């Protein structure tokens, strides 16, 4: 069992404190977290900094902490630009990048802002990743697709990690889980998915791995856990629900039920459940007082969990 921690991204205009941020990520490294993760939301009412820039800043402040995003909604990106940015970050971090990808599901309200046809978003997702892989591994790269064409072009430098950084697939539907098993290095369960639903997804992923002829040993499974530890369980739950409503633009009993909150014993039990459901990496995502929560998780919760 390994543990990761979320990297602070939620800042209002002018609120970002670079010294506090640097202290947080260096402390995460000192505490032994395997990796620090961001998430992506370009449009929304919750003030949130962009993941690539946040990871780049974190890379400059650390030397061992791996850095990831769970997930990039790659459907909304130009694949060539995203491939270049991620290859650059992998070079700057000396090979510490992890990449989560997902279609984002049907987002009719957002698609017009990105020029995406809602009837083709899955096809764009699949082909966009083909473009990124070609640019990362071929010199020159060639691809004739429905949306993009590479006619003997070259992107340099390639990523530091060869052939490219680990690709984690997000998603919850049957097709998304099969894509993860077929093409990914791992599956990353969403923080909005309750543990019981995540357990079902893990079973589906393992079945899809067998169908694809892939070994489970070479495929990692992770889950984000929105988390709050507090001696007052009611206060922890209320603060968590308020934060999730801001992140997801409204209340959702399903999302709220996925969060792990309460006393140290409550949180340990909730994380045990996630581990038993199949997670070998758990991303701990405090949504308020992140530095204080990280310290308490490291001192009181993690020692009670298998490592």
C-alpha positions as CSV (number, residue, x, y, z in Angstrom):
1,X,0.0,0.0,0.0
2,X,1.3,3.4,-1.0
3,X,0.0,6.9,-0.3
4,X,-0.1,10.1,-2.2
5,X,-1.2,13.6,-1.2
6,X,-3.0,16.3,-3.2
7,X,-1.2,19.5,-4.1
8,X,-2.8,22.8,-3.2
9,X,-4.6,24.3,-6.2
10,X,-7.6,26.1,-4.8
11,X,-6.7,29.8,-4.5
12,X,-8.7,33.0,-5.1
13,X,-7.2,35.9,-7.0
14,X,-4.1,37.1,-5.2
15,X,-4.3,34.4,-2.5
16,X,-1.4,32.1,-3.6
17,X,1.5,32.1,-1.1
18,X,4.6,30.8,-2.8
19,X,6.5,30.2,0.4
20,X,3.6,28.3,2.0
21,X,3.2,26.3,-1.2
22,X,6.9,25.4,-1.3
23,X,6.8,24.4,2.4
24,X,3.9,22.1,1.8
25,X,5.4,20.2,-1.1
26,X,8.8,19.9,0.5
27,X,7.1,18.7,3.7
28,X,5.1,16.1,1.7
29,X,8.4,14.8,0.3
30,X,9.9,14.7,3.8
31,X,6.9,12.8,5.2
32,X,7.4,10.0,2.6
33,X,4.5,10.5,0.3
34,X,5.1,8.7,-3.0
35,X,3.6,11.4,-5.1
36,X,1.7,14.7,-5.1
37,X,-1.3,15.0,-7.4
38,X,-3.3,17.8,-9.0
39,X,-6.7,17.8,-10.8
40,X,-8.0,19.7,-13.8
41,X,-11.0,22.0,-14.1
42,X,-10.6,24.8,-16.7
43,X,-14.1,26.3,-16.2
44,X,-16.0,26.4,-13.0
45,X,-16.9,28.6,-10.1
46,X,-14.3,27.1,-7.8
47,X,-11.0,29.1,-8.1
48,X,-8.5,26.5,-9.2
49,X,-5.0,26.9,-10.6
50,X,-4.0,25.0,-13.8
51,X,-2.4,21.6,-13.1
52,X,0.6,21.8,-15.4
53,X,1.8,25.1,-14.0
54,X,1.2,23.9,-10.4
55,X,3.2,20.7,-11.0
56,X,6.0,22.6,-12.6
57,X,6.2,24.9,-9.5
58,X,6.2,21.8,-7.3
59,X,8.9,20.1,-9.3
60,X,11.1,23.1,-8.8
61,X,10.6,22.9,-5.0
62,X,11.3,19.1,-4.7
63,X,13.7,16.5,-5.8
64,X,12.0,13.1,-5.2
65,X,8.3,13.6,-5.1
66,X,6.5,12.3,-8.2
67,X,3.9,14.6,-9.7
68,X,0.7,13.8,-11.4
69,X,-2.7,15.0,-12.5
70,X,-5.8,12.9,-12.1
71,X,-7.1,13.6,-14.6
72,X,-6.4,15.7,-17.7
73,X,-9.6,15.8,-19.8
74,X,-7.6,15.4,-22.9
75,X,-10.6,15.6,-25.1
76,X,-10.6,19.4,-24.5
77,X,-6.9,19.8,-25.4
78,X,-4.8,20.1,-28.5
79,X,-2.9,16.8,-28.3
80,X,0.3,18.3,-29.8
81,X,0.4,21.2,-27.4
82,X,-0.4,18.9,-24.4
83,X,2.2,16.4,-25.5
84,X,4.8,19.2,-25.7
85,X,3.9,20.6,-22.3
86,X,4.0,17.2,-20.6
87,X,7.3,16.2,-22.2
88,X,8.8,19.5,-21.1
89,X,7.6,19.0,-17.5
90,X,9.0,15.4,-17.5
91,X,12.3,16.8,-18.6
92,X,12.3,19.6,-16.0
93,X,11.4,17.2,-13.2
94,X,14.0,14.6,-14.4
95,X,11.3,11.9,-15.0
96,X,9.0,12.4,-12.1
97,X,5.7,12.9,-14.0
98,X,2.6,10.7,-13.9
99,X,-0.2,11.5,-16.3
100,X,-3.9,10.8,-15.7
101,X,-6.3,11.0,-18.7
102,X,-10.0,10.8,-19.2
103,X,-12.7,11.8,-21.6
104,X,-14.5,13.8,-18.9
105,X,-17.8,12.2,-19.7
106,X,-20.5,14.0,-21.6
107,X,-20.0,17.7,-21.0
108,X,-22.5,19.3,-23.4
109,X,-22.4,22.6,-21.5
110,X,-18.7,22.9,-21.8
111,X,-18.0,21.5,-25.2
112,X,-18.8,24.7,-27.2
113,X,-16.2,26.6,-25.3
114,X,-13.5,24.2,-26.6
115,X,-14.9,23.7,-30.1
116,X,-15.6,20.0,-29.4
117,X,-18.5,18.2,-31.1
118,X,-20.3,16.2,-28.3
119,X,-21.0,13.4,-30.7
120,X,-17.3,12.8,-31.3
121,X,-15.7,13.3,-27.9
122,X,-14.7,9.7,-27.3
123,X,-13.2,9.4,-30.8
124,X,-11.3,12.6,-30.2
125,X,-10.0,11.3,-26.9
126,X,-8.7,8.0,-28.4
127,X,-7.1,9.6,-31.4
128,X,-5.6,12.5,-29.3
129,X,-3.7,9.9,-27.2
130,X,-2.5,8.2,-30.4
131,X,-1.1,11.6,-31.5
132,X,0.6,12.2,-28.1
133,X,2.2,8.7,-28.1
134,X,3.4,9.2,-31.7
135,X,5.0,12.5,-30.9
136,X,6.6,11.1,-27.8
137,X,8.1,8.0,-29.4
138,X,8.6,8.5,-33.2
139,X,11.0,10.7,-35.1
140,X,9.6,11.6,-37.4
141,X,6.0,10.9,-36.4
142,X,3.3,9.9,-38.9
143,X,-0.4,9.5,-38.3
144,X,-3.4,9.9,-40.5
145,X,-6.5,10.3,-38.4
146,X,-10.0,11.6,-38.5
147,X,-9.2,14.8,-36.5
148,X,-5.3,15.2,-36.7
149,X,-2.6,14.3,-39.2
150,X,1.1,14.0,-38.5
151,X,3.1,14.1,-41.8
152,X,6.7,13.4,-40.9
153,X,6.8,15.9,-38.0
154,X,9.2,15.7,-35.0
155,X,8.9,16.8,-31.5
156,X,12.0,17.2,-29.4
157,X,12.9,16.6,-26.7
158,X,11.0,13.5,-26.0
159,X,9.9,12.8,-22.4
160,X,12.7,11.9,-19.9
161,X,10.9,8.6,-19.1
162,X,10.9,6.1,-21.9
163,X,8.9,5.5,-23.9
164,X,6.8,8.1,-22.0
165,X,5.5,8.8,-18.5
166,X,3.0,6.3,-16.9
167,X,-0.6,6.9,-18.2
168,X,-3.4,6.4,-15.7
169,X,-6.9,6.2,-17.1
170,X,-9.9,7.6,-15.2
171,X,-13.5,6.9,-15.9
172,X,-16.4,4.8,-14.6
173,X,-18.3,3.4,-17.5
174,X,-17.7,-0.1,-18.9
175,X,-16.1,1.3,-22.1
176,X,-13.8,3.6,-20.1
177,X,-12.7,0.7,-17.9
178,X,-11.9,-1.5,-20.9
179,X,-9.9,1.3,-22.4
180,X,-7.9,1.6,-19.2
181,X,-7.2,-2.2,-19.2
182,X,-6.3,-2.2,-22.9
183,X,-4.1,0.9,-23.2
184,X,-3.1,2.3,-19.7
185,X,-0.5,1.7,-17.1
186,X,-3.1,1.9,-14.4
187,X,-6.7,2.8,-13.4
188,X,-7.4,5.8,-11.1
189,X,-10.7,5.8,-9.3
190,X,-12.4,9.1,-8.9
191,X,-12.8,10.8,-5.5
192,X,-16.5,11.2,-6.4
193,X,-17.0,7.4,-6.6
194,X,-18.1,5.7,-3.3
195,X,-15.9,2.8,-2.2
196,X,-18.5,0.1,-3.1
197,X,-18.7,1.5,-6.7
198,X,-14.9,1.6,-6.9
199,X,-14.8,-2.1,-5.8
200,X,-17.1,-3.0,-8.7
201,X,-14.9,-1.0,-11.1
202,X,-11.8,-2.9,-9.9
203,X,-13.5,-6.2,-10.7
204,X,-14.4,-4.9,-14.1
205,X,-10.9,-3.7,-14.8
206,X,-9.3,-7.0,-13.8
207,X,-11.8,-8.9,-16.0
208,X,-10.8,-6.6,-18.9
209,X,-7.1,-7.1,-18.2
210,X,-7.7,-10.9,-18.5
211,X,-9.6,-10.4,-21.8
212,X,-6.8,-8.3,-23.1
213,X,-4.2,-10.8,-22.1
214,X,-2.4,-8.4,-19.7
215,X,-0.9,-9.3,-16.4
216,X,-2.4,-7.7,-13.3
217,X,1.1,-7.4,-11.8
218,X,2.1,-4.7,-14.3
219,X,-1.0,-2.6,-13.9
220,X,-1.6,-0.3,-11.0
221,X,-4.9,0.6,-9.3
222,X,-5.4,3.8,-7.4
223,X,-8.2,5.9,-5.9
224,X,-8.6,9.5,-4.8
225,X,-10.1,9.9,-1.3
226,X,-11.4,13.2,-0.3
227,X,-10.5,13.2,3.4
228,X,-11.0,15.1,6.6
229,X,-9.8,14.0,10.0
230,X,-11.3,15.8,13.1
231,X,-12.0,14.9,16.7
232,X,-15.5,16.3,16.0
233,X,-17.0,14.0,13.3
234,X,-20.0,16.2,12.6
235,X,-17.7,19.2,12.0
236,X,-15.5,17.2,9.6
237,X,-18.6,16.1,7.6
238,X,-20.0,19.5,7.4
239,X,-16.8,21.1,6.3
240,X,-16.3,18.4,3.7
241,X,-19.8,18.7,2.3
242,X,-19.4,22.4,2.0
243,X,-16.1,22.1,0.2
244,X,-17.4,19.4,-2.2
245,X,-20.4,21.5,-3.1
246,X,-18.0,24.3,-4.2
247,X,-15.7,21.9,-6.2
248,X,-18.6,20.2,-8.0
249,X,-20.9,23.2,-8.3
250,X,-23.6,21.8,-6.1
251,X,-24.6,19.2,-3.5
252,X,-24.5,15.5,-4.4
253,X,-25.3,12.8,-1.8
254,X,-23.3,10.3,-3.9
255,X,-20.2,12.4,-4.0
256,X,-20.5,13.3,-0.3
257,X,-20.9,9.6,0.6
258,X,-17.6,8.9,-1.2
259,X,-15.6,11.1,1.1
260,X,-13.8,9.7,4.2
261,X,-14.3,11.9,7.3
262,X,-14.3,11.7,11.1
263,X,-12.0,10.7,13.9
264,X,-8.7,9.0,13.3
265,X,-10.4,5.7,13.8
266,X,-13.1,6.6,11.3
267,X,-10.6,7.6,8.7
268,X,-8.4,4.5,9.2
269,X,-11.5,2.3,8.8
270,X,-12.5,4.2,5.6
271,X,-9.1,3.9,4.1
272,X,-8.9,0.2,5.0
273,X,-12.2,-0.3,3.0
274,X,-10.6,1.4,0.0
275,X,-7.6,-0.8,0.2
276,X,-9.7,-3.9,0.5
277,X,-11.6,-2.7,-2.6
278,X,-8.4,-3.0,-4.6
279,X,-6.5,0.2,-4.3
280,X,-2.7,-0.1,-4.0
281,X,-2.2,3.7,-4.1
282,X,-4.5,6.0,-2.3
283,X,-4.5,9.7,-3.0
284,X,-5.4,11.6,0.2
285,X,-7.1,14.8,-0.8
286,X,-7.8,17.2,2.1
287,X,-10.2,20.0,1.0
288,X,-9.4,22.5,3.8
289,X,-6.5,23.3,6.0
290,X,-4.4,21.1,3.8
291,X,-1.0,21.5,5.5
292,X,-2.5,20.7,9.0
293,X,-4.5,17.8,7.6
294,X,-1.4,16.4,5.9
295,X,0.5,16.5,9.1
296,X,-2.2,14.7,11.1
297,X,-2.7,12.1,8.4
298,X,1.0,11.3,8.4
299,X,1.3,11.3,12.2
300,X,-1.9,9.5,13.2
301,X,-3.6,7.8,10.3
302,X,-0.9,6.3,8.1
303,X,0.9,4.5,10.9
304,X,-2.3,2.5,11.4
305,X,-2.5,1.3,7.8
306,X,-0.5,-1.4,6.0
307,X,2.5,-0.1,4.0
